[in-house]
Amino acid sequence: MPTPSQLVLIRAAIDADPALSSMPQTSSGADAIATALNAPANPAFIVWQSSTSAQVIFDAVSWTNMTPADAPDGTTLWTNRALACQGKQFNLQTILAGRESISSNKASIRAGLQDALTSLPSGVGGVSRSGGWASVQTAMQRNATRAEKALITSGTGTAGSPGNLGFEGQLTYVDIQDAREL
């Protein structure tokens, strides 16, 4: 359910759209507006999901890149690279272990995943490889509805700068009636 301040923004979105603002102020008109605002934003507006399944993230990780590609050679350099990879694995396991989902809308969680999944010194000779951050990042995003887009708190709606949801869910005809009464 939207907050009173969000209802003001919903009202503004309705008033800014001639097709929506011309709808009758009846329950059927409100239902038609709710249906329109619950449709996907067009053009697409990408947002961070509030929650992402840990299994989806687990499946997006490039696990083979989490360990050194070269055979152990007994050198300190190889050991240091292996330890660096292991540290990133520990961080990743800490974020995912025992959870059914993670709060992908939290910047600190995303930063931890990005750190654990980038710049792995696991390539031949210590060349940096990716642990799948791009795939994980995409898995934590989705397209917003028109209503959600109207209530975004930050972000530009692109894959590089997804929006942060201020409201998540579907509007009802009652929400629309409340917004139109303001």
Disulfide bonds with the S-S distance in Angstrom:
none
